[in-house]
Amino acid sequence: MVDFKKEVAKLKDVYEDILKFEVDISQPIMPSLDFFKSRQNLYLQALQSSVETLQRSVRLVEVEEGSEEYLTQMKGIVSRLDTKDAEELKLLVEQLTELVGKAGIREEQKVELTSNIPSDIYAEVEADMNEMQKCMGSGCYRSVVILCGRILEVVLHRKYFEATQNDLLEKSPGIGLGNLIGKMNERGIHFDPGLTQQIHLINQVRVFSVHKKQQPFQPSRAQAQAIMLYTGDVLDKMFR
């Protein structure tokens, strides 16, 4: 996920290098074999990349109650960062740095994988979790929920195999999460009632996110984050 505060700090560093090496930001990026022009291109590209990252990520920033005005100001500043005027850029970077220090920006809660996940599925779960974090940072909240459902399918299939030595992925590859839980109950594989409810909730939101409904369901940022944290909690409890 993009850390907005860190990205603003990166922009400040890039800007300071631009000042140090007297880079003309009004010039286009043009390929050149000349050392000084090549160096200028390097810093212009770094500036462009930093600005684009901030313009994408500012729409995902959430602030504490009472800081809404700071967020509005930050969005206005970020929208103007692609200026070719050096004096204007200097002022914008200073203002943005100051606002980030004042605004109560909410930090994203991250899911840490428990080391007790079996080694044969750890890499797969970790890959899905990393992709899920990227989706969260990009505002792809349906994808977050879908990946949470996939992670649960992987770990529940593993728990079923541990208890029965039967591989449902091989025998019933298309079995849904709900049917999988039903089969586990039939074989006497039960979880704590609270954990079961969490699994059902994650699955229900996933179903609404995946399947075509009369009214399309688009999870909010808060809903996606809650499902992500629930999934992490399920993993932690299941493999203690």
HUUR-V560935 format. One line per field, one symbol per residue. ss: DSSP state (A for helix, B for strand, O for the rest). phi: phi as a letter, one per 30 degrees, with the letter a starting at -180 (. if undefined). psi: psi as a letter, one per 30 degrees, with the letter a starting at -180 (. if undefined). A space follows every 10 residues. Layout:
BEGIN
ss: ???
phi: ???
psi: ???
END
This chain:
BEGIN
ss: OOOAAAAAAA AAAAAAAAAA OOOOOOOOOO OOOOAAAAAA AAAAAAAAAA AAAAAAAAAA OOBOOOOAAA AAAAAAAAOO OOOOOAAAAA AAAAAAAAAA AAOOBOOOOO OOOOOOOOAA AAAAAAAAAA AAAAAAAAOO AAAAAAAAAA AAAAAAAAAA AAAAOOOAAA AOOOOOAAAA AAAAAAOOOO OOAAAAAAAA AAAAAAAAAA OOOOOOOOOO AAAAAAAAAA AAAAAAAAOO
phi: .dcddddddd eddddddddd chdddddddb eaddeddddd eedddddddd dddddddddc dcbdejcedd dedddddddc dddccdddde dddddddddd dddddddddc ccdddddedd cedddddddd dddddddcic dddedddddd ddeddddddd dedciccddd dbdcdddddd ddddddcicc ceeddddddd dedddddddc ddbdcecced eddddddddd ddddddddbd
psi: kkjeeeeeee eeeeeeeeee ghkjffkljk kkfkeeeeee eeeeeeeeee eeeeeeffff kkllkfgeee eeeeeeeefg fglgjeeeee eeeeeeeeee fekikkkkkl kkkkffkkff feeeeeeeee eeeeeeffgi eeeeeeeeee eeeeeeeeee eeffgkjfee eifgkleeee eeeeeeggjl lkeeeeeeee eeeeeeeffe kklejkkjkl eeeeeeeeee eeeeeeefh.
END
